[in-house]
Amino acid sequence: MKSYTKPWEKRKDKVQKSNCNAIEGFKFVSSNFNILIVEDSKSLNMIITDSFTKSGFKCFSTDSVLGAKSILLANEINYVVLD
């Protein structure tokens, strides 16, 4: 029997090609997730936001804690990326 060092390696070979993104063997539909990006560097904020948007995620971005709080209160956010 093969020994796995990472828990997701067992699933990695079972991911089928489809219109879904796969990260480390887990399938998900990116358009179902809202991501909040909190980054005070405007250029880095734009790069991160563009990258996630091009991958099909709906992104909200801000450069402050107050901005993040108002976005969190007004929207359903699934993941937060911050520095």
Secondary structure by P-SEA (a helix, b strand, c coil): ccccccccccccccccccccccccccccccccbbbbbbcccaaaaaaaaaaaaaacccccccccaaaaaaaaaaccccccccc
